[in-house]
């Protein structure tokens, strides 16, 4: 299949390329930009005039809810939601049911994803059996089955000896460990940031210390073991500072934040709307501003959707009893664009946070529009506005704090390996 993408504004964060050009695809790869290859006759021409052509987005955290939670979402629904949002590569956490702690489960998930042919799925394997924090998994076997990293998802780690051994194991094989820092005791039972709003509403609180104490421990263990460490979904200004200090020491640490935490703070939960019940909780405005500044300065490496479909019944409960999480695959792009407009960030730099840098963290060949690269491409209209409603969201779950809000930036086409898998 030969495809010509015509007159689009091609933005390639990997090379800082930003120009109106034609792009040519053959047999699933990019074969030329600007000049038509000799003898190239397109089977299809996509008119991208007025649109942005960029690498397919890469999401570092999207729960696809299979196996085990199909009543919340299915692989079919969420992968289609992904490509509707321009996302062509997804890292999925191991907190499925059963947990991704056996090679057979990982192989089954990858096989199901391949047959659907919607987006690339990269499983993150469990660090411990059943995510119970006791016995280590066979990481080498899980890696052979297709796991790209190892995590404990949101399950609390209590025994630091187990974390230490897990990091030693991972370092031996050069595996990356992904962890969300939250102290098991300080965070236990909490649903909101420990601040004025939680106090006024009478909600069980999670202090910033829950993140920073855990983060300091993880960094100390990483320093000792030499493991490659990725910190998932930072939420505090002090956490950002701790990571920056560790990097100045020369430690190999990367980090991400969720798109919700880029825009929202504890102030937004004032009416007990359970759509704002997230993990980690929405923090103070000072924390939110630090996250926005950290993205601009490069202290934070990537933005993820932290896509967590929740069934409607679980969100209809009172705030403190509701299940945390928000759907986000279709909002990753517009929320990133919104931040970039508000902070006057160049589009090429904003798109790097959801393309090239996540690809480096995953260690995959993606996130670039260079000749010879796989043609995983997102084409979007940066000026088109749309409203977030249950009807406009493709995800099976409609749980998002951005319901009934207007977004700017809509995906028009998504290509995976040179095939059009979504078009408006």
Buried (B, 14 or more C-beta within 10 A) or exposed (E): BBBBBBBBBBBBBBEEBBEEBBBBBBEBBBBBBEEEEEEBEBEEEBEBEBBBBBBBBBBBBBBBBBBEBBEBBBBBBBBBBBBBBBBBBBBBBBBBEEBBBBBEBBBBBBEBBEEBEBBBBBBBBBBBBBBBBEEBBBBBEBBEBBBBBBBBBBBBBEEEEBBBBBBBBBBEEEBBBBBBBBBBEBBEEBBBBBBEBBEEBEBEBBBBBBBBBBBBBBBEBBBEBBBBBBBBBBBBBBBBBBBBEBBEEEBEBBBBBBBBBBBBBBBBBEEEBBBBBBBBBBBBEBBBEBBBBBBBEEBBBBBBBBBBBBBEEBBEEEBBEBBBBBBBBBBBBBBBBBBBBEEEBEBBBBBBBBBBBBBBBBEBEBBBBEEEBBBBBBBBBBEBEBEBEEEEBBBBBBBBBBBEBEBBBBBBBBBBBBEBBBEE
